[in-house]
Amino acid sequence: MSLSPTPNSSFTKDNPLPAKLLENRVLNKDGSSKDTRHLVIDIAGSGLTYSVGDSLGVYSSNRPQIVEEIIEFLGATGNEPVTLPRLAAPVSLRDALTNKLSLAQPTKKILETMAAKTGDAEEQARLGKLLAPEAAEIRETFLGQREFIDLLEEFPGAKLTPQEFTDHLRRLVPRLYSIASSPKMFPGQVHLTIAPVRYESNDRRRYGVCSTFFADRVTRRKTPIPVFVASSHFGLPEDPAKDIIMVGPGTGVAPFRAFMQERVAANATGRNWLFFGDQHEATDYLYGEEWKRWLAEGKMARVDLAFSRDQPKKIYVQDRMREAAAELWAWLKGGAVFYVCGDAHRMAKDVDAALHQIIAEQGGLDAAAAADYVKQMKKDRRYQRDVY
C-alpha cells in the first residue's frame, strides 16, 4: 500500500485530521475465539475524501501501562527532556514514549549499549554470548521474542539515561487499514474492519499498538484519532461492466465490502464473485448478512465460503478456488479482474499458487505459459493485491 496521501484536503500524513469514533462493535458472534471490530470514523465536514481501495492512515499512541513500566525501569520520572530526530524542540520522556516512539523490535545495537553500560558480570557474560559473531541466529530469535521493556527487565544492571534509551527507538509510524466503506453509501464516514492483536511471548502479554488503541483506549465521540487518507494502487476497474473476483478471508474482506457498496450505488453491470473464509460460519462470517442480501438481490453472482474449522479437514479459500476452477477460468478469459486482500505470509502465496495452477490446468498451459499469463494480468491491472 502506498503512503501518498490523497491531495484533496488540508489534512495529510503530516497534518492528520483529529477524527472521532462513532461506532465500535464486535462482528463475531458469541462463542467465537476471535475478536474482529467494525469501526465507524467520522470525517464529515473535514474535506477529507477517499476512493474505494484506499487505506486510512492512523496515528495511535502506546499503552499507558507499558510507558509507565519503562519509565520506572529507567529510574526516571517521565518529565526528563529528550531530543528526537526531526523535532526542533525536546519533548518529555513520557510524551516521547507515548506518542512518538515504537517500543517494539529491539535491535543488536541496544544489546551492544547494554553490554557497555552494565556493571554486572553475569549480564556482561550473557550479552557477550548474544553478541558473538557466531550467535546471529540465536540473537535474532532472542530479539524477535522481546520488546524493549523485556531488555530493561532482564538486564537491570545496564543503567541507561532516558536519552540513551530513546536514541535506540524508531519512530512510531502510522498504521494503514483498508477502508471498508464506499463514500457513495456512507458520505462523511470511513468504516474499518480490525482484529485487535493480542498474544503472549517471553511470558509477557503483548498488544498490537494501533489495533488495541482502537479496541481498548479510544472513547467514542471523545478521543481524537489522528487520521489521513493513503491512496492505493488497489481499486475497481474503470469499466463498471467488468466482472470482479474478490478473495478476502478474515479482515481481508474489508475493501471488498467497499467495492460492493460502490458497485451497487453506481448500478455497475459487471458480475461480482467473493471468496471468503474464517474459522466458523456460525460465529465468524464477517458482514454475512450483507453478503447474503446482495446474493439474494442478484447483486452478487457467487459467494464461495471456506470455514476452516466447520469440518474435520480444514478448508481454505484456495481450496474453494480449485473446486470452482472451470468457472473461475471462464471469468478470467472473459476479462474479469482478480483481487486478493489479507495475509501476505501464507494466504496470498497459497492463493497465487492456486491461481497459477487453475490457469495452467484449465487453459491447457505449461507452468511457464501460465506464469506469463499471470504476469500479463498484473500488467493489465487484472490481478491486484493488497497484502500485509
N, C-alpha and C positions, 0 to 999 in steps of 0.2 A: 504494500500500500504506500502511496505517495504521501509525503508530508507537506505538499504545497497547498496552502490554504486557498479556498475559493475567493477570488479577488472582487467580491461584490458587497463587501460590508466593511465598516471601520474596524470590526472585530476580526482579529487574525491570531495566528500562533503566538505572535509577540505581544498582542493586545487582546487576550481572550475575553469573551462575554461572561460576566458573572450570572450564570443561568440558575434557575430554581427547579427543583424536582417536584413534579406534580403527582406522580404515582410510582409506587414500588410494590409490585405484587409477585408472589411466587407462582410460577407457571406449572410446576409439578404438583400432582395431586397427592393427598395423604397416603403415606405408605412408601413413597419414593425414597430412594437413598440419595437422590440428587437435590440440589438447590439451584434452580435457574430462575432469574428475575426478569420481569418485564418492567422496564423503566420508561417513564414519560418525562421529558425535559422541556421546559417552557422557553421558547426563543421568540415569542410573539413581540412584535414592535422593535426588535433589535436590528432589523435589516439583514440578519444572517439568513442565507438561503443555501439550499443543497439540492443535489440531484440524487436519484436512487442509485445505489452503488457506491456513493461517497461514504466516508467514515467521520465519526465525531471524535475529535481530539479532546482529551480530558486531562487537566492538571489536578492530581489528587494530593493529599498530604499523607504522611506516615502516621501509623498508630501512636497516639499519645503515650500508651503504656511502654512501648519499646523505646521511645525517645527518652522518657524519664529513667528507664533502666540504664541506658547508655550513659546519660549524664552522671548517674550515681557511680557506675563503674569507673568513669574518668575522674571521680572525686571532684566534680565541678558543681557549679550552682545552676548552670544553664544561661546565666547572664553574660558570660565571658564573650567579648567580641572576637569574631573570626573573619578572616578575609577570604573571599571566594572568587575564583576566576569569573570574569565578565561582569562583576558587580563593582560599582565605583566605590561604594562605602561599605565598611564592615557591618555584619549583622550579628545578632546574638547567637550563641551556640544552639539554644533551643529552637530559634527560628530556622537556622540552617538545617538542623536535623529533622525538623517537622515538615518544612516546605521546599527546601532547596536541594537536598542530597539524597541519593539512594543508599539505603542501609544494607543492601544485599550484594552478593557476588564479590566477595573479597578476592584479592589477587596476591601473587607471590610477594609483591612489594611490601604489603603490611607485615608479612611474616619476617621479612628482612629487617624492617624497622623495629619490630618487637624483639628480634634476636639481639639487635644492637642496644636496645634500651633496658632489657631485663637484667636484674642482678641475681636472679635465681638460677643456680647451676642446673637444676633439673629441667627448668624451662628452656634454658640455653641448649641443653643436650637434645631435647625433643625438637626444638626449632631447627637445630643444626641437621638433624636427620631428615626433616621435611625439606630442607633447602639443599640437600646434597644433589649433585648433578644427576645421579642415577635414580633419584626418587621422584622424577617428574610425574609419573603415572599415579603414584601414591598421593603426591601433593595435590594433584588435580581432583582426585576423589575426595580427599580431606576438605579442600576448599569448596567443592560442589555441595557438600552436606552442611555447610555453615554459612551464617551471615556474620557481619562484623561484630555483633553482640556476643556471639559464641567465642570469638577470639579474645575479647576483653575478659570474658568469664574464665576461659581456660588458661590464659597467661596473665594473671593479675600482677605479676612482678614487673611487667613491662609498663612503666608509668608514662603514658603519653599525655602531652598537653592537649587542650581542645583543638588548637591549630594543627598540631602534628597529626592528630586523628582525622580531622576533616580534610586534610591535604590528600588523604588516601581515598576519599569517597568521590564517586562520579556524580554528575548532575542527575537530579530526579527528572526524568523525561516524561512528556505526556504519553498516555496510552491511547491507542486508536481502536475504536469499536465500530463495526459495520452498522450502518443505520438500518433499522427495521421498519421504517415507515416511508410513505410517499407524501411529499408536501401537497400533492393534489387532494389527498384524502384527509390529511391532518395538518392543515396550514398552521404555522406558529408552534409546531411541536416537532420534537425528534424522539423516536422510540428506539430503545436499545434492548438487546437480549444478552444478559450477562450471567455467567455462572461464577459466584464467589469462590475464589481459590483458597482452600484451607487444607493443610496436610501437616504431617509430622516428620521431622528429620533431626537426627542427633539429639533425641529426647526433648525436643522443643517444638511447640506448636507454631506453625508458620501461616502467614496470611498474605494473600495477594494484595498488593498495595492498593490498586485502584478498584478492584472488584469488591473488596471488603469495605473500602471507603464508601462506595455506593450502598452496599447492603447493610452496613452496621453504623456508619457515622454521619451520613447525610440526613438531616431532619427535613422532612417535606415542607416546601414553601419557605424555608428559613435559611438553610445553609447555602451560601453562594458556591456554585460549581463552575470553575473557570473552563470554558469550552471554546472550540473553534472548529470550523469545517475543514476537513482534509479531502481535497478532490482525489478521485481514484481513476485508475485505468479500467476499473470494473464497471460495466454498465450495459443497459439494454441496447439491442440493435436499433439503428435509426429507423429501419423499416418495420412498422408495427405489424406487418403481415408475416414476419419471420417467426418460425417456431422456436421455442426455447426449451432446453432440458436443464434442470437445476438439480445439483447433487449437494445437499447440505444437511448432514447429520448433526444432532445436538444444536449448540448455539450457532453453528454454521448455516442454519436455516434463516437467520436474521435478514440478510439482504434480499432473500427470495420472497419473504413476506412483503418487503418494499416493492419488489419487481411486480408482484401480483396486484398489489393495490394500484400501482401506476398503470398497469396494462388494463385493469378493469375500469379505472377512471377515464382512461383515454379511448376506451372501446377498441382496443387493439384486436385485430382479427387473427393473429398468429396463435397457434396452439401452445399450451403450457403443460410441462410434464415435470413433476417433482419426485426425487428420490430422497426420502427422509429416514433416519434411523436414530435409535436411542436404546435404552435398556428394556423398558416395559411399556406396552401400548396403553394399559390402563392408567398409568401414572406419569408417563414421560413423553406423551405425544404433544409436543410444543405447538401451540396455536391450532390444535387438532380441529376445534370447532370451525375455524376459518377455512382450513383446507377442505373439510367435509362440505361446507356450504358452497364453496366455489366449485367443487366437483359436482354437487347436486344441481347447481345452476348452469352447468356446462361451461363454466369459465376455465376449468382445468380439464385437460384431456385425460390425464392419468396422474395418480399418486401411488407410488410404489413404496411400501413401508418395510423396514428391516429392524425389528425389535430383537436385539441380540439375546436377551435372557428369557424370552417367552417360550422357548423350546429347548430340548437338551443340547442340540447343536447350535452354536452361535451363528447368527446370520447378520451380514453387514450389507451396506448399500451396494458395494461392488458385486456381491452375490446376486442381488436383485437386478443389477445391470446385465449380468451374464444371462440370467433367466429371460430377460426381455431383449436379448441380443438382436434378433431379427428385426423387431420393430424399431429398436434404437438405431440400427444401421439405416433403416428406411428413412427415418427422420434426418439423420446426418446427411444422407445422399440428397435429400430434399432441401438442404441448406440450413438446417437447424443450428442454433448457437448453443454450445455446451458449456455449462458453468459449474465450477466446484468452489465451495467455501467451507473452511474449517481447518482441522488439524493437519499441519504440513508434514509432521513426522511420520505418521502411519497412514491415515485415511487417504490423503491426497495422493500418496505414492501408490496405494493399492487401487484407487480409482483410475489413476493414469495407466497402470498396468492392465487393468480390465478393459479400458478403452482401446488400448493398442491391440489386445487380444481379440476383441469383438470386431474391430476394423479388419484385422488380418483374416479371421475366420469367415466373417460374413461377406467381406469384399473379395475373398479368394486371393489375398495378397501374401507375399512372404514378409518376414519381420522388417526388413529394410524398407520395403514399399509402404508398409503400414506406418512406420516411423515417419516417412516422408509425407504421408497423408496428414498425420497429426501436426507435423511442422507447418504444413500449408494452412491447416485450420488455425493455428496460432497466428500466422502472418495475416490471415484474413479476419482476425479477431472473432473467430468462430469457436475458439477454445479459450476461455478466460478463467483465471484462478485468483481467488482472494484467500490465501492460506497463511496461517500463523503458527 
